[in-house]
Amino acid sequence: DKEWNMATSEMMLSLGLIEKDVNADTLWVWCYPSISAELREVLLRKCCLPLNNQVLHTFVFGQYCRTWYYITTVEVQEPTALKKVTHFSIVITAKDFNPEKYAAFSRVLCRTYIKHGSPVKMMECYIAVLTKGICQSDENGSFLIKDYDVRKAYLAGSLKDVVSQFGMETIILYTALMLKKRVVVYHPRIEAVSLFKTRALPGLVWHRKDWSILHPFVHLDDNELENLKLCTGYVAGFVDPEVRDRSDLFDVYVNLPDSEITVSQNAKEAMAMGKLHKEIGNFIVQAAEDTDRIDAQVIKDISVKTKEILSNLMSLADEAENSKLTLETLKQRHYPPATENFLFHLAAAEQLLKI
């Protein structure tokens, strides 16, 4: 399927290399074809090498200004072709969200770099994947782009884990995502666990299949925060505890280590919970606790429930003039106040409201 291969390989934007030398200096060494100075600064902050004596993050990913980045960091074990280098990070930037794909490709690139000690061989691999969707080498492993379907990437986080941690409170997350609110997830360390749960959250609103709302690794840096604030709703991961005091950044604050979810003052009205929420909450918990059901099935169950709510809204909108809802239309239905409130805000999020 050549066309599909081209489409997915054209998602890659650039390849970069950051090194830390024996003097503990961390520098951008090389990139192809190019990475802007602004993005290079962000990526240097993400790769964790400038921070001395820190735990090594072998693989991190995130997005900045609608560009996804994937960073694999390696400690150099002597003896290799790399002289005076203690660590290096391979950075791939791309248009698509697919951590497993780029982690696998990065591993091949890392082995290539350790073996040859020159970026030229890495560039050859990169170009091979760009043009043919495959790079093969006996000693450094092969990488085939078509092994990595985007759907797999969407399903790779674990909603079951989220529900087993938060139980009925998962409904707060569901409501926030349905209403396109801003969710901040705090965890002191960027690691598999926090990334695993954070990346699963967009699965609660599967009908949108929109992972562009995910910003799994944000620093409290002005440029990054300005960029985040341009998004209507998001799920943003932070490792800095001070994010707790930045109420300008969230409607819902999730503290992963303490298993606490807090709704901010300004979002309380839109997020008011009622009978409908309790019903959906119970439904989510039951679906997730069923040991026979895998994550993909749980996501599907929730999605079916969501589609019922949405089709109900759509049919109300269809009866209205130019298919737009008003608060009056909703009031005529005599829903319980919290349900009416939720449907009104949901209609706004789904652009079904008459303005």
N, C-alpha and C positions, 0 to 999 in steps of 0.2 A: 504494500500500500504506500506507494512512493509519495503521493500528494500529502497524505497525512504526516508522513515522516518530515517532509519539508516544513509543513505548517508548525510542527512542534519544535523542530530544531531551530527555526527562525525566531523562536521565543528568546533565545540567548542573546544578551546584549554585549557582555564583555567578560574578560577574564583578567584577574589581577593577582599580584604576588606581593605579600608583605613579609619582611624578614626581621628577626631580632638577632643581633650579633653578640659576640662575646663581651662587648662593652655594655650590653643591655640597652643598646639603642634600637628603636623600632622604626623602620622606614618602609615607604612604598618603594619597591625595587623596579617594578615592571607592570605594564598593563597593555592589553590589546583588545580592540583597536584603541579605545580611550575611555577614561572615567573622569568626570568633572572634578575639579578641586574640592567643591562642596561635598560631593558624595564620598570622595576619598577620605575627607576628614571624619565623616560619619562612620565609615567602614573601619577606620583605624580605631575608633572608640569601641566598636562592636567586637573587634577581633580579640580583645582582652590582653594582647601582648604588651602594650605600653604599661599596663599595671604590673608592677613587679610582685613576685612571690604569690601570684594569684593562682587559684585552681585553674587548670587548663580547660577551656570549653572546647571539646573536640569538634563540635558542630553546632553552629547557631544560624538562625535565619530570621528575616524580618523584611519590612518594606519601608522605603523612604521615597516620598514624592512619586508614588505609583511604580517604583522599580523594586522588584524583589531582590534580595541579596542572600547568598548562601556562603557561609565561611567555614572552612575546615582548617583546623590548626593542629600542627604536628610538632612534637619535640624531636629534634634530630639526634639519632643514636649513632655514635661513631662506629666504625669509620664509614664515611660516605663521600660522594663527589662534592659535597657542600663543605667548604672550608669556612671557619670562623662564624658559622651560622648556628645558633642554638635552637631556634624555633622558626617556623614559617607558617603563614596562613595563605591558603588558596581562596580567592574570592571569585564567585561567579555572580554576575548580575543578569536578571532575566525579566521577561514580561509576565511569566506565569508562576503560580504557586504550585510547587511540587518538590517538597523537601527530600523525599526518598530518591527521586531521579537525580537531583544535583548532588546529594551526598554520595551516591554511587559513582557518579562521574568524577567528583572531586577525589575520591579514593584512588582512582586510576591516575589522575593527574599528579597526586602526591607521590605515588610510587615512581612515576615517570621522572619527576623532578629530583627525587632522592637518588635515583639511579644515574641520571645524566648530568645533574647539577647545572642545567641550562634551561631557560624558559622556552627555547626554540622548539624542543621536543613537545612541550606542553601545548604550544601554539599549534603544532601539527595535529595533535589529538583534537584540539578545539575546532580547528577548521574541518577535520574529517567528520566530526559530529554535526557541524553546521551544514555541510554539503551532503553528507551521506546518511546521517542519523546513526552512525556507528563508528566506534574506534576500537580496533583490535590489536592486541599485542600479546605475545605468548607470556612474556615475563611479568608484565604490569597489569594483566587482567583485561577483560573486554568490557565494553559498555555499549548497550543497544538501547536507543532512545525509545523504541516502541514497547519495551517492557514496562514502561511507566505511564499508565493511564491516569489522567487527571482525576477521574472518579475515585480511583484508589487513594489518591492524595487527600481528597475530601473526606474519605471514610477512615483515614488512618488515626485520627485522634480517638479518644474513648469517651463517648457520652455516658456510657454505663458507669465509668469511674466518677464522672462529675455527679451523676445522680446518687451513687452510693455515698459520696462525700456530703452532698447537700440535701438529699432527700426532698421533702416537700418544698424547700426553699428554691429548688430548681425552677419553680414557676416564676420566681422573680426574674431569673435570667431569661426565661422564655418570653415573658412579657416585655422586658427591656429590648430584646432583639426584635421581636415583632413590631415594636413601636419605633424601631431605629434609634434607640437611645445610646448613650455613651457608657460603655462598661469598662472599668479599669480593673485589671487582675494583678494583685500584688503577690510576689513570691520573692524571698530574699536571694534566691540563687537562680540563675538562668540554667535550666537543666532539663533533662528529658521529661520529668514529671510535670513541671509547670508548662512546658511547651505542649505536652501531650493533652493536657486538659484545656489550655487556652485555645489551641487550634481546633478542638472539637466543638466549641461553642457555636460557630456559624451553622453547624449541623442541626441546631434547634429550629432554624428557619430554612430548612432544606429547599422549600419551594423557590427560594431566591437563588440558590446555588451561587452565593456571592461571598467568596473568601477575600475579596478586596477590603472588606471591613476589618480584617485581621491585621493587627500591628503587634506581633508577639514580643518585641524586644525594643522598648522605647526608653531613652534616657531623659532625665529632666534637663534637657538642653533647649535653649530658645528656638533654634532652627527646627529641631525635631517637633517641638510642641506646636509651633506655628503651623507646620505641615499637617500635624494631627488635627488641629482645630478646623482645618478646611473641610474635614469629612463630616457628613451629617451624623451618622451613627458609627460606632466602632467597638471593637473588642481590643483593648490595648494592654499589653503586659509590661509591668515595671518591676525592677529589682530594688528600687530606692524607696525605703519606708516613708520618706517625706511626701510621697505622692498622696498619702492619706490626707494631707492638709491642703491639697490643691483641688478644692471643690469646684474650681472652674473647669476641671478636666473630666468630671464624671457625673452621671446620673445614678449609677450603681457602682459600688465599690466592693470588690471581692477580695477577701484576705484568705489566700489558699492555706497557709500554715495553720491559721486559727479556725478555718472553716466558717468564716463569718461573711455574711452578705449585708451590706448597708445601702439603703436607698437615700439619696441626698434630698434635702429639704425641698429644693426646687422641682424635683421629679415626683414627689409624693402624690400630687393630685392626679397626674396622668397614670401613675402606677398603682392607684388604689385597687385593692384586691376584693373580690366578691365571690359569689357562688360559682360563676363560670370558671374563675381562676382555680378554685378549689377542685372543681371537677377535672380540669385539664391537668392540674398538679398531680392528683391521684392517678390519673391515666398514665402520665409520664413515669411516675414511680413504679407502677405495676408493670409497665412495659419493660422498664430497665431492670427490674428485679427478677424477671423471668430468666432463669439460668439457661434455658434452651435457646433463647434468642440472642443472636450476635448483634453487634453495634449497628450494622447496616439495617437490620430488621427493626431495631428500636427507632432509628431515624425515620424509617419508612412509616412506622406506626404513628409517630408524632406528626409526620407530614400529612398523613391522611386526615388526622384530627384537625390540623391547621386548615387544610383545604375545605373541610366542612364549614369552618367558621368563615373562610374567605368567600365561599360560594354563596353562603347566606348573605354576606355583605353585598356581593355582586348583584344578587337578585333584588335586593333592596334598591341598589343604585339603578338597576335596569328600569325599575318602575318610575324612578324619578326623571325629571326632565334632563335632557342631554347626559343621561347616565351618571349624574353626580349626586352624591348624598348631601343632605343638610341635617343639622341637628334636629330640626323639626320632624323630618322623615323618621329619624330614629325615635324621637319622643312619642310619636303616634303608636309605636310598637309596645309601649309600656314595659320595657325591660327593667330589671332591677337596676338601681343607680350605677353600681360598679360595672355592670355589663354594658350599659349604655355608654358610660364613660370610656371603657376600653374600646368598644366598637367605633366610637367617634374618633379616638386617637389613632386607631388602626386604619380607619378610612383615610385619615390625613396622611399616615405613613405610606399607604398604598396608592396615594394620589386619586382617591375616589371622592374627595370632598369638593363640594361646590364652594369656590372661594368668593 
